[in-house]
Amino acid sequence: MAHATQTRDRSGQPIFNQVTPQDVHDAINAAGAVGDDAIQKQAGRPVNQETFTHGSSQQREQWVTTGYRSGDPKACNTFGGALGG
């Protein structure tokens, strides 16, 4: 998202004119909605971190936020990076 307005189509036109605060909010909410814990809860199962394959809602929200704020893919090392505020 950090560089979305720099993305061009084949003719050189911007694909996105702007990324609004609402767009960012929606992306963070979408990431959280498909966290392994949220999916397990929605399925009526107990939350079991041992079976997570794509991260918790909180982790997914944190990494979307980190990526957007930094704009640097290297800042999003979800395997080696520290999760925090």
C-alpha positions in Angstrom: 0.0 0.0 0.0 2.8 2.4 0.7 3.8 2.5 -3.0 0.3 1.9 -4.5 0.1 5.3 -6.1 3.4 4.7 -7.9 2.0 1.5 -9.6 1.3 2.1 -13.2 -0.6 0.1 -15.8 0.8 -0.9 -19.2 0.0 2.5 -20.6 1.9 4.3 -17.8 -1.3 5.5 -16.0 -1.5 5.3 -12.2 -3.6 2.4 -11.1 -4.4 4.1 -7.8 -4.7 7.8 -7.4 -4.6 7.7 -3.6 -4.7 5.4 -0.6 -7.1 6.9 1.9 -7.1 6.3 5.6 -10.2 4.3 5.1 -8.4 2.0 2.6 -5.7 1.4 5.2 -8.3 0.8 7.9 -10.1 -1.7 5.6 -6.9 -3.5 4.8 -5.9 -3.9 8.4 -9.4 -5.1 9.3 -9.4 -7.6 6.4 -6.0 -9.0 7.5 -7.3 -9.5 11.0 -10.5 -11.1 9.9 -8.6 -14.0 8.3 -6.2 -14.6 11.1 -6.0 -18.2 12.1 -7.5 -17.4 15.5 -10.5 -15.6 14.0 -11.1 -18.5 11.5 -11.0 -21.1 14.3 -13.4 -19.0 16.4 -15.8 -18.6 13.5 -15.7 -22.4 12.9 -16.7 -22.9 16.5 -13.4 -24.5 17.4 -11.1 -23.7 20.3 -8.1 -21.4 19.3 -5.0 -23.6 19.0 -1.8 -21.7 18.2 0.0 -24.9 17.4 -2.2 -25.2 14.3 -1.7 -21.6 13.0 -0.4 -21.5 9.5 -0.9 -17.8 8.6 -0.7 -16.0 11.9 -3.1 -14.6 14.4 -5.3 -11.7 13.7 -3.1 -9.4 15.8 0.1 -10.5 13.9 -1.5 -10.1 10.5 -2.7 -6.6 11.5 0.7 -5.7 12.8 2.5 -6.8 9.6 0.1 -4.9 7.3 0.7 -1.8 9.4 4.4 -2.3 9.4 4.5 -2.7 5.7 2.4 0.3 5.0 4.3 2.6 7.4 7.8 1.5 6.2 7.1 0.8 2.6 10.1 -1.6 2.8 9.5 -5.3 2.2 12.6 -6.0 4.3 10.8 -4.6 7.3 8.2 -7.4 7.0 10.4 -10.4 7.9 7.6 -12.2 9.6 9.8 -15.1 10.5 12.7 -13.2 12.0 11.2 -9.8 12.8 10.1 -8.7 16.2 6.4 -8.2 16.6 5.5 -5.2 18.6 4.2 -1.7 18.6 
